[in-house]
Amino acid sequence: MKEYNITVIVTNNPKILKFEANHFLVKGNYEYKNIDEAKNSPLAQQLFYLPFIKTVYVSSNFIALERFDIVEWEDVKDEVAQQLVEYLNAGEPIVNEEETKKKQPITVYAEVTPNPAVMKFVSNKRIVPATYEFKNIDEATDSQLARELFHFPFVKEVFLDENYVSVSKYDVAEWEDITMEVREFIRDFLADGKEVVSQTAIEKAKETAAQQGNQVQYDDTSQQIIDILEEYVKPAVASDGGNILFQSYEAESKTVNVVLQGACSGCPSSTFTLKNGIETMLKNMMGDKVNEVVAING
């Protein structure tokens, strides 16, 4: 049986210490931010029981640990090294690599939208069952993908639908400089099999939709408008990286109120599309029941 020894190596980052083994440990490279992420690594899970461990990195012949500020490495490094030696020499599993998800064959391509501030990133696979819009990182608690995209300083908003992600940017960056980076990030995220939207959020959305379906009783005109938007308008809007939702119909003024999301929200050409496209279509199909269509940006 192999006998393991550990050598402690200082890194350029004072918060990260490297514990190098004298034998091969794993085939791949693994990073764990918390105990839940470390389901396939009994060693990492044990290390997270140490209250000062922030991140665990496991590589071919070393384990690197990032600490919280509550301790200094000088005070605990020998204790951690000893714990690692005992664990490894007991023959305990490091990473159950056969349980690690293989990368999925995912392709993602970037597609321009009518809104110059928004780029659409289309996947070859369905990524969400419904639409989700996040205006900031605080709204993105149920979407790991959206949260991580907000870490890019130029990302303003994130919109998810079926098989694509629409990313809205601030003016500080140009798409020609950042499109490749964002596309590769989204592709890698999906290829790793990570959860785009939490299961809790998906179930919640289903319940909300069911409740709304039971509670909201639309009049005949409103239902007719909804059917037209669903059949004729939504597919075209989705192809541009956005979404349109029926808000209300005011019978007296014959005004249709809709909500624009994704690439359509705040798009310079959305007013033109609204007036010359959607409004004209509804007037032609609904006759004198529709006088005007008004948009509320989502």
C-alpha positions as CSV (number, residue, x, y, z in Angstrom):
1,M,0.0,0.0,0.0
2,K,1.2,3.5,-0.9
3,E,2.5,5.7,1.9
4,Y,1.6,9.3,1.4
5,N,3.6,12.3,2.5
6,I,2.5,15.9,2.2
7,T,4.7,18.9,1.4
8,V,3.2,22.4,2.2
9,I,3.9,24.9,-0.6
10,V,3.2,28.6,-0.4
11,T,1.4,30.3,-3.4
12,N,1.3,33.8,-4.7
13,N,-2.1,34.2,-3.0
14,P,-1.7,34.4,0.8
15,K,-5.1,32.9,1.3
16,I,-4.3,29.8,-0.8
17,L,-1.9,27.0,0.4
18,K,-0.9,24.0,-1.7
19,F,-0.5,20.6,-0.1
20,E,1.5,18.5,-2.5
21,A,1.4,14.7,-2.3
22,N,4.2,12.3,-3.2
23,H,1.8,10.1,-5.2
24,F,-0.8,10.6,-7.9
25,L,-4.2,11.6,-6.6
26,V,-6.8,12.1,-9.3
27,K,-7.0,12.2,-13.1
28,G,-8.9,15.5,-13.5
29,N,-9.0,18.9,-11.9
30,Y,-11.8,19.7,-9.4
31,E,-12.9,22.9,-7.6
32,Y,-15.5,23.0,-4.8
33,K,-16.9,26.2,-3.3
34,N,-19.0,24.5,-0.6
35,I,-19.9,21.1,0.8
36,D,-22.9,20.7,-1.5
37,E,-20.7,21.0,-4.6
38,A,-18.4,18.4,-3.1
39,K,-20.9,15.5,-3.4
40,N,-18.4,13.4,-5.5
41,S,-15.5,14.1,-3.2
42,P,-15.5,12.6,0.3
43,L,-12.1,14.3,1.0
44,A,-13.4,17.7,0.1
45,Q,-16.5,17.2,2.1
46,Q,-14.4,16.3,5.2
47,L,-12.2,19.4,4.6
48,F,-15.3,21.7,4.6
49,Y,-16.0,20.7,8.2
50,L,-13.0,22.8,9.0
51,P,-14.7,26.2,9.6
52,F,-11.9,28.2,7.9
53,I,-12.0,26.4,4.6
54,K,-13.5,28.5,1.8
55,T,-12.6,26.6,-1.4
56,V,-11.0,23.2,-2.1
57,Y,-9.1,22.5,-5.3
58,V,-8.1,18.9,-6.1
59,S,-5.6,18.2,-8.9
60,S,-3.3,15.4,-10.1
61,N,-0.8,15.5,-7.2
62,F,-1.9,18.2,-4.9
63,I,-4.8,19.7,-2.9
64,A,-5.0,23.5,-2.7
65,L,-7.1,25.1,0.0
66,E,-8.4,28.7,0.2
67,R,-9.1,30.0,3.7
68,F,-11.4,32.5,5.2
69,D,-9.9,35.4,7.1
70,I,-10.7,34.0,10.5
71,V,-7.3,32.2,10.7
72,E,-3.8,32.5,9.3
73,W,-2.3,29.5,7.5
74,E,0.7,29.7,9.8
75,D,-1.5,28.6,12.7
76,V,-3.3,25.7,11.1
77,K,-1.3,24.4,8.1
78,D,0.5,21.6,10.1
79,E,-2.8,20.4,11.5
80,V,-4.4,20.3,8.0
81,A,-1.3,18.6,6.5
82,Q,-1.5,15.9,9.2
83,Q,-5.2,15.4,8.6
84,L,-4.6,14.9,4.9
85,V,-1.7,12.4,5.5
86,E,-4.0,10.4,7.8
87,Y,-6.9,10.5,5.4
88,L,-4.8,9.4,2.4
89,N,-2.9,6.7,4.2
90,A,-6.3,5.3,5.4
91,G,-7.1,4.6,1.8
92,E,-10.2,6.7,1.8
93,P,-11.6,7.9,-1.5
94,I,-10.5,11.3,-2.8
95,V,-12.8,11.9,-5.7
96,N,-15.3,9.4,-7.1
97,E,-14.4,10.2,-10.7
98,E,-16.7,7.7,-12.3
99,E,-19.6,9.7,-10.7
100,T,-18.4,13.0,-12.2
101,K,-20.5,14.2,-15.0
102,K,-19.0,13.9,-18.4
103,K,-19.2,17.1,-20.5
104,Q,-22.2,17.2,-22.7
105,P,-21.9,17.9,-26.5
106,I,-23.2,21.4,-26.5
107,T,-22.9,24.0,-29.2
108,V,-23.7,27.7,-28.7
109,Y,-23.7,30.4,-31.3
110,A,-24.2,34.2,-31.0
111,E,-26.9,35.9,-32.9
112,V,-27.4,39.7,-33.3
113,T,-30.8,41.1,-32.3
114,P,-32.5,44.3,-33.4
115,N,-31.4,45.8,-30.1
116,P,-27.7,46.8,-30.3
117,A,-27.3,46.4,-26.6
118,V,-28.5,42.7,-26.6
119,M,-26.9,39.6,-28.0
120,K,-28.7,36.3,-28.3
121,F,-26.7,33.1,-27.4
122,V,-28.5,30.0,-28.9
123,S,-27.9,26.5,-27.7
124,N,-28.5,23.3,-29.6
125,K,-30.5,22.0,-26.6
126,R,-33.4,23.2,-24.5
127,I,-32.1,24.9,-21.4
128,V,-35.2,26.1,-19.6
129,P,-38.9,25.2,-19.7
130,A,-40.2,28.8,-19.5
131,T,-39.1,32.4,-19.8
132,Y,-37.0,34.0,-16.9
133,E,-35.9,37.6,-16.8
134,F,-33.3,39.0,-14.4
135,K,-32.6,42.7,-14.1
136,N,-29.8,42.3,-11.7
137,I,-27.8,39.7,-9.6
138,D,-30.2,40.1,-6.6
139,E,-33.1,38.8,-8.8
140,A,-31.0,35.9,-10.0
141,T,-31.0,33.8,-6.8
142,D,-32.8,30.9,-8.6
143,S,-30.4,30.9,-11.6
144,Q,-26.8,30.0,-11.2
145,L,-26.1,30.8,-14.9
146,A,-27.6,34.3,-14.6
147,R,-25.7,34.9,-11.3
148,E,-22.4,34.0,-12.9
149,L,-23.1,36.1,-16.0
150,F,-23.7,39.1,-13.7
151,H,-20.1,38.7,-12.5
152,F,-19.0,40.1,-15.9
153,P,-18.9,43.9,-15.3
154,F,-20.5,44.6,-18.6
155,V,-23.6,42.5,-18.1
156,K,-26.7,44.5,-17.4
157,E,-29.6,42.1,-17.8
158,V,-30.1,38.4,-18.5
159,F,-33.2,36.8,-20.2
160,L,-33.6,33.0,-20.6
161,D,-36.1,31.2,-22.9
162,E,-36.3,27.7,-24.2
163,N,-32.9,27.2,-25.9
164,Y,-31.3,30.7,-25.7
165,V,-29.8,33.3,-23.4
166,S,-30.2,37.0,-24.2
167,V,-27.6,39.2,-22.6
168,S,-28.0,42.9,-22.3
169,K,-24.8,44.9,-21.9
170,Y,-23.7,48.3,-20.6
171,D,-22.1,50.7,-23.0
172,V,-18.7,50.2,-21.4
173,A,-18.0,47.3,-23.7
174,E,-18.5,46.5,-27.4
175,W,-19.9,43.2,-28.6
176,E,-17.0,42.5,-30.9
177,D,-14.7,42.5,-27.9
178,I,-16.8,40.3,-25.5
179,T,-19.0,38.0,-27.6
180,M,-16.5,35.2,-27.8
181,E,-15.9,35.3,-24.1
182,V,-19.6,35.2,-23.2
183,R,-20.4,32.5,-25.8
184,E,-17.6,30.2,-24.5
185,F,-18.6,30.8,-20.9
186,I,-22.3,29.8,-21.6
187,R,-21.2,26.8,-23.6
188,D,-18.9,25.5,-20.9
189,F,-21.6,26.1,-18.2
190,L,-24.1,24.0,-20.2
191,A,-21.5,21.4,-21.2
192,D,-20.7,20.8,-17.5
193,G,-24.4,19.9,-17.0
194,K,-24.9,22.7,-14.4
195,E,-28.4,23.7,-13.3
196,V,-29.5,26.8,-15.3
197,V,-32.6,27.4,-13.2
198,S,-33.3,25.7,-9.8
199,Q,-35.9,23.0,-9.7
200,T,-37.6,25.0,-7.0
201,A,-38.0,28.0,-9.3
202,I,-39.4,25.7,-12.1
203,E,-42.0,24.2,-9.8
204,K,-42.9,27.6,-8.5
205,A,-43.4,28.9,-12.0
206,K,-45.7,26.0,-12.8
207,E,-47.8,26.6,-9.7
208,T,-48.0,30.3,-10.4
209,A,-49.1,29.6,-14.0
210,A,-51.7,27.1,-12.9
211,Q,-53.0,29.5,-10.3
212,Q,-53.2,32.4,-12.8
213,G,-55.0,30.1,-15.2
214,N,-57.6,29.3,-12.7
215,Q,-58.0,32.8,-11.3
216,V,-57.8,35.0,-14.4
217,Q,-60.9,34.9,-16.6
218,Y,-60.4,37.0,-19.7
219,D,-63.2,38.5,-21.7
220,D,-63.6,37.3,-25.3
221,T,-61.7,40.2,-26.8
222,S,-58.7,39.8,-24.4
223,Q,-58.6,36.1,-25.1
224,Q,-58.7,36.7,-28.8
225,I,-55.8,39.2,-28.5
226,I,-53.8,36.7,-26.4
227,D,-54.3,33.9,-29.0
228,I,-53.1,36.2,-31.8
229,L,-50.0,37.3,-29.8
230,E,-49.2,33.6,-28.9
231,E,-49.6,32.3,-32.5
232,Y,-48.2,35.2,-34.6
233,V,-46.2,37.6,-32.5
234,K,-44.4,35.5,-29.9
235,P,-42.4,33.3,-32.3
236,A,-41.2,36.3,-34.2
237,V,-40.2,38.2,-31.0
238,A,-38.5,35.1,-29.6
239,S,-36.4,34.8,-32.8
240,D,-35.1,38.3,-32.0
241,G,-34.2,37.2,-28.4
242,G,-37.2,38.7,-26.6
243,N,-40.7,38.0,-25.4
244,I,-44.1,39.7,-25.3
245,L,-46.7,39.3,-22.6
246,F,-50.3,40.4,-22.6
247,Q,-51.0,42.8,-19.8
248,S,-54.5,44.1,-20.2
249,Y,-57.2,45.4,-22.6
250,E,-59.0,48.6,-22.0
251,A,-62.4,48.4,-23.7
252,E,-63.2,52.1,-23.5
253,S,-60.1,53.3,-25.2
254,K,-59.6,50.1,-27.1
255,T,-56.0,50.0,-25.9
256,V,-53.9,46.8,-25.6
257,N,-51.1,46.9,-23.0
258,V,-48.2,44.5,-23.4
259,V,-45.0,43.8,-21.6
260,L,-41.8,43.6,-23.6
261,Q,-38.9,41.4,-22.2
262,G,-35.4,40.4,-23.2
263,A,-34.0,42.0,-26.3
264,C,-37.3,43.8,-26.9
265,S,-37.1,45.7,-23.6
266,G,-35.7,49.2,-24.3
267,C,-34.9,48.3,-27.9
268,P,-34.7,51.5,-30.1
269,S,-36.7,49.7,-32.9
270,S,-39.3,48.2,-30.6
271,T,-41.6,51.2,-30.9
272,F,-41.5,50.9,-34.7
273,T,-42.2,47.1,-34.5
274,L,-45.0,47.7,-32.0
275,K,-46.8,50.4,-34.1
276,N,-46.1,49.1,-37.6
277,G,-46.1,45.4,-36.8
278,I,-48.1,44.3,-33.8
279,E,-50.6,47.2,-33.7
280,T,-51.3,46.9,-37.5
281,M,-51.7,43.2,-37.2
282,L,-54.2,43.4,-34.3
283,K,-56.2,46.2,-36.1
284,N,-56.4,44.1,-39.2
285,M,-57.4,40.9,-37.4
286,M,-59.6,42.5,-34.7
287,G,-61.2,45.3,-36.7
288,D,-62.4,48.3,-34.6
289,K,-61.9,46.6,-31.3
290,V,-58.2,47.7,-31.2
291,N,-57.2,51.4,-31.5
292,E,-53.7,51.3,-30.0
293,V,-51.0,49.0,-28.5
294,V,-48.9,50.3,-25.6
295,A,-45.7,48.7,-24.4
296,I,-44.4,48.4,-20.9
297,N,-40.7,47.4,-20.8
298,G,-40.2,44.4,-18.6
